[in-house]
Amino acid sequence: MGWFDALKNLLSGNGADDVSPGSQIRPNVSTSPPASAVVAAAEPNRVDAETNSPVKDNHIFRLGDYVGIHSSSPNGRWVLSWSDSVPAMGIGGHRESGNGSYLLYDAEAGQVVVRGEMPRPNGGHVADSGHFSLEDWHFGSALSGTFRVFEPNGQILFTKGVTANIMNSEISKNGLFALFQTANSPTEDGRKLFLIDVRKRAIRYSIDPLAGWPERYSIDEDTSQVTAHLKDLGAFRYGSEGAFIDAAKLAHAKLVSPRYEFAIPAAEALLKSPDLTVVTARQVLDIVKRARERGADQIDAWNAKSLKLQGLANEALGELHEAVKAFDEALALDPKIGVKRKRDALFKKLG
């Protein structure tokens, strides 16, 4: 296994720290306003007096007695809104019962064209065609969810239930494709990226998302490529059949990132390559030095790992005194960092 394979393992979370924000347990929060906010907002005058159109405050959509989060189509015609709460029951977010609601508003016609309910609607997106998608986070605490794609008239085009929490989703500009991503789970649905061909009403692929958990996705309808947009790292593509075609680009972005939580695991992956060279070992030392200067040395766990990598790179370069010194500093911060035997062997070798 070469350095590229080692970095690929890093990207997939194998053998290195996974610094992606995904987790098995979804926080006990809702992306919709809490019930108290919905009830407080459910007062008269929800419509602009001059235009007779619904009021949208930032991400909040109000129309009559309805209030919820909203997402607009790229062309601005359609507004999809959802509320993961039941104002009449005074509850929202995590709960055991009480359906949330959603609606599709046609801004050109000035009217609501779809109204519906589901247990816990979240993460909505709407295309220029009026096709829209919603995540259902389900009642209770089980790791589960359902992703649905709808026609502009509200009829369900596609449904996929999973035994994992849904963390991200998207629909393409004209509604030809949709996708969703799951968090970690002990089941086969955990840590997966699903691309749906809406016209065929079928899953095009289900893959391990090697780019991790991005801020958002975009879908190119002409090439069927999916792009993951990662904060502070850039944009990285999956091919039309799910192959991660920008793996090397992402690996490099992590290596040169000013954020030590990206750079340190990337440097560790380099050191695990069986064809480690002098040039690569020097590169690791430079990466670790920059990471420590940028804040890693202020957090004991990251500082200990940095010092461990520094010692390993020193050892690879034959700089045994420097390696022992780095290992000693790492062990002082974390006695379980995993270099005690190596440190003692090097110390003995030095006599």
C-alpha positions in Angstrom: 0.0 0.0 0.0 1.5 3.3 -1.1 1.1 6.8 0.2 -1.9 7.5 -2.0 -3.6 4.3 -0.6 -2.8 5.4 2.9 -4.4 8.8 2.2 -7.4 7.1 0.8 -7.7 5.2 4.0 -7.5 8.4 5.9 -10.3 9.9 3.7 -12.5 6.9 4.4 -11.9 7.0 8.1 -9.8 3.8 8.2 -6.8 3.8 10.5 -6.8 7.5 11.3 -8.9 10.0 13.2 -12.2 10.9 11.5 -12.6 14.6 12.0 -15.8 14.8 10.1 -18.8 16.2 12.0 -21.0 13.1 11.4 -22.0 11.0 14.4 -24.2 8.1 15.2 -26.5 10.1 17.4 -28.2 13.1 15.9 -28.3 16.1 18.3 -31.7 16.5 20.0 -32.6 19.6 18.0 -34.8 20.5 15.1 -34.1 22.7 12.2 -37.6 24.1 12.6 -38.6 26.8 15.0 -39.3 25.5 18.5 -43.0 25.1 19.4 -42.9 28.2 21.6 -41.6 30.3 18.7 -44.3 28.9 16.4 -47.1 29.6 18.9 -45.8 33.1 19.5 -45.6 33.8 15.8 -49.0 32.4 15.0 -50.8 35.7 15.3 -52.7 37.7 12.6 -51.1 39.7 9.8 -48.9 36.9 8.4 -49.2 38.3 4.9 -47.7 41.5 3.5 -50.5 44.0 3.3 -49.4 45.4 0.0 -48.5 42.3 -2.0 -50.7 39.8 -0.2 -47.7 37.4 -0.2 -46.2 35.3 2.6 -43.6 36.8 4.8 -40.1 35.3 4.8 -37.8 36.4 7.6 -34.3 35.0 7.0 -35.1 31.2 7.0 -38.6 31.6 8.5 -41.7 31.4 6.3 -45.0 32.7 7.6 -48.4 32.4 6.0 -51.7 32.8 8.0 -51.4 30.6 11.0 -48.5 28.6 9.5 -44.8 29.2 10.3 -41.8 27.1 9.4 -38.3 26.9 7.9 -38.1 27.4 4.2 -36.0 26.8 1.1 -36.5 28.4 -2.3 -35.9 27.1 -5.8 -33.0 28.6 -7.8 -35.3 30.5 -10.0 -37.3 31.8 -7.0 -40.7 30.6 -8.1 -41.1 27.8 -5.5 -40.9 28.0 -1.8 -40.8 24.8 0.2 -41.5 25.2 3.9 -41.6 22.7 6.8 -42.2 22.7 10.5 -40.9 19.9 12.8 -43.4 20.8 15.5 -47.0 20.7 16.6 -48.1 24.1 17.9 -51.4 22.8 19.1 -49.6 20.3 21.3 -46.8 22.7 22.3 -44.1 20.3 21.2 -41.3 20.3 18.6 -38.1 18.5 17.7 -37.5 15.1 19.3 -40.8 13.5 20.4 -42.8 10.3 20.3 -45.9 11.5 18.4 -47.5 14.5 16.7 -46.9 15.0 12.9 -45.1 18.0 11.6 -46.2 19.7 8.5 -44.9 21.0 5.1 -46.2 23.1 2.2 -45.1 24.1 -1.3 -45.9 27.7 -2.3 -46.0 28.9 -5.9 -44.8 32.5 -5.9 -45.9 33.1 -9.5 -49.5 32.0 -8.7 -49.4 33.5 -5.2 -50.9 30.3 -3.6 -50.1 27.2 -1.7 -50.2 24.2 -4.1 -49.3 21.4 -1.7 -49.9 20.8 2.0 -48.9 17.7 3.8 -47.8 16.0 7.1 -45.1 13.6 8.1 -43.7 12.7 11.6 -40.6 15.0 11.6 -40.0 16.9 8.3 -36.5 18.5 7.9 -33.9 19.3 5.4 -36.1 20.4 2.5 -35.0 21.4 -1.0 -37.0 22.4 -4.1 -36.0 22.5 -7.8 -37.0 24.9 -10.5 -39.4 22.3 -11.8 -41.3 22.3 -8.4 -40.1 18.8 -7.5 -39.0 18.8 -3.9 -37.4 16.6 -1.3 -37.7 16.2 2.5 -36.0 14.2 5.2 -38.2 12.6 7.8 -36.3 12.2 11.1 -38.9 9.8 12.6 -40.3 9.7 16.1 -38.3 8.3 19.0 -34.5 7.9 19.4 -33.8 5.0 17.0 -31.1 5.6 14.4 -33.5 5.9 11.4 -35.0 8.2 8.8 -36.8 8.4 5.5 -35.9 10.4 2.4 -38.7 11.3 0.0 -38.9 13.1 -3.4 -42.2 14.6 -4.5 -43.8 15.8 -7.7 -45.0 19.5 -7.8 -48.5 18.3 -7.0 -47.4 16.6 -3.8 -47.4 13.0 -5.1 -44.5 10.9 -3.8 -42.0 9.9 -6.6 -39.4 8.1 -4.5 -39.1 6.9 -0.9 -36.1 5.3 0.9 -36.1 4.4 4.6 -32.8 3.8 6.3 -31.6 2.5 9.6 -29.3 5.5 10.2 -29.9 9.2 10.8 -30.0 11.4 7.7 -27.5 14.3 8.0 -27.6 16.0 4.6 -29.6 16.0 1.3 -30.0 17.9 -1.9 -32.0 18.1 -5.1 -30.6 19.1 -8.5 -31.6 22.4 -10.3 -34.3 20.8 -12.5 -35.2 18.0 -10.2 -33.6 15.2 -12.2 -31.5 14.0 -9.3 -31.6 14.0 -5.6 -29.2 12.7 -2.9 -29.0 12.2 0.8 -26.3 11.2 3.2 -26.5 9.2 6.4 -24.5 9.4 9.7 -22.6 6.6 11.3 -24.7 3.6 12.3 -23.9 -0.1 13.1 -26.2 -1.1 10.2 -25.4 -1.3 6.4 -27.1 2.1 5.9 -24.6 3.9 8.1 -22.2 6.4 6.6 -23.6 6.2 3.1 -24.2 8.7 0.2 -27.2 7.8 -1.9 -27.8 9.4 -5.4 -31.3 9.0 -6.8 -32.2 9.2 -10.4 -35.6 10.9 -10.0 -36.8 10.1 -13.5 -36.2 6.4 -13.0 -37.3 6.5 -9.4 -34.3 4.5 -8.5 -31.1 4.7 -6.5 -28.2 5.2 -8.9 -25.6 4.4 -6.3 -24.9 4.0 -2.6 -21.3 4.6 -1.6 -19.0 5.3 1.4 -18.7 9.1 1.2 -14.9 9.4 1.1 -15.1 13.2 1.2 -16.7 13.0 4.7 -19.6 15.3 5.7 -19.6 18.5 3.7 -21.5 21.7 4.4 -23.5 21.1 1.2 -23.7 19.2 -2.0 -24.3 20.2 -5.6 -25.3 18.0 -8.6 -24.4 18.5 -12.2 -27.3 17.2 -14.2 -25.3 17.1 -17.5 -22.5 14.9 -16.1 -24.3 13.3 -13.2 -21.4 14.3 -11.0 -21.9 15.2 -7.4 -19.7 17.8 -5.7 -19.1 17.9 -1.9 -18.3 21.4 -0.7 -16.1 21.2 2.4 -15.6 24.2 4.6 -12.0 25.5 4.5 -11.0 22.7 2.0 -12.8 23.3 -1.3 -15.0 21.4 -3.7 -14.5 17.6 -4.5 -16.3 15.5 -7.0 -17.8 12.0 -7.2 -18.1 10.6 -10.7 -21.4 9.5 -12.4 -21.2 6.0 -10.8 -19.9 7.2 -7.4 -16.1 6.9 -7.8 -14.4 9.6 -5.7 -12.4 11.3 -8.5 -10.9 14.1 -6.4 -9.3 11.9 -3.7 -5.8 13.2 -4.4 -7.0 16.8 -4.5 -8.7 16.4 -1.1 -5.6 14.6 0.4 -3.5 17.6 -0.7 -6.0 20.1 0.6 -5.8 18.5 4.0 -2.0 18.4 4.0 -1.7 22.1 3.3 -4.7 23.1 5.4 -4.1 25.8 8.1 -6.5 23.7 10.3 -4.5 21.3 12.4 -7.4 18.9 12.8 -7.1 18.2 9.0 -3.4 18.5 8.6 -2.3 16.2 11.5 -4.3 13.1 10.4 -3.2 13.7 6.8 0.5 13.8 8.0 -0.1 10.6 10.0 -1.4 8.8 6.8 1.8 9.8 5.0 3.9 8.2 7.7 2.0 4.9 7.4 3.0 4.5 3.8 5.5 1.6 3.4 7.4 3.5 0.7 8.0 6.5 3.0 10.9 8.6 1.6 13.2 11.2 3.1 11.4 13.9 1.3 8.0 12.7 2.7 9.4 12.5 6.2 10.7 16.0 6.0 7.3 17.1 4.7 5.6 15.5 7.7 8.0 17.5 10.0 7.0 20.7 8.3 3.3 19.9 8.5 3.5 19.1 12.2 5.5 22.2 12.9 2.9 24.4 11.2 0.1 22.6 13.0 1.6 23.2 16.4 2.2 26.9 15.5 -1.4 27.2 14.5 -2.9 26.0 17.8 -2.4 22.2 18.1 0.1 22.8 20.9 -2.6 24.5 22.9 -4.6 21.3 23.2 -2.9 18.4 24.9 -4.5 15.6 22.8 -3.5 17.2 19.5 -0.1 18.3 20.8 0.6 14.8 22.0 -0.3 13.4 18.6 1.8 16.1 16.9 4.8 15.2 19.0 4.3 11.5 18.3 4.3 12.1 14.5 7.3 14.4 14.9 9.2 11.5 16.7 8.2 9.0 14.0 9.4 11.3 11.3 12.7 11.9 13.1 13.1 8.1 13.5 12.5 7.6 9.8 15.2 10.2 9.1 17.7 8.5 11.5 17.5 11.4 13.9 17.2 9.2 16.9 18.0 11.8 19.7 15.4 14.1 18.3 12.9 11.2 18.1 13.4 10.2 21.8 13.0 13.8 22.8 9.7 14.1 20.9 8.4 10.8 22.3 9.3 11.9 25.8 7.3 15.1 25.4 4.4 13.2 23.9 4.3 10.7 26.7 4.4 13.5 29.3 1.2 14.8 27.8 -0.4 11.4 27.2 1.2 8.3 28.7 -1.1 6.1 26.5 -0.1 7.8 23.2 1.4 4.5 22.1 5.2 5.2 21.7 6.6 4.0 25.1 8.1 0.8 23.7 9.5 2.5 20.7 11.0 5.3 22.8 12.6 2.7 25.2 14.0 0.7 22.2 15.5 3.9 20.6 16.9 5.0 23.9 18.6 1.6 24.4 19.9 1.8 20.9 21.5 5.1 21.6 23.3 3.5 24.6 
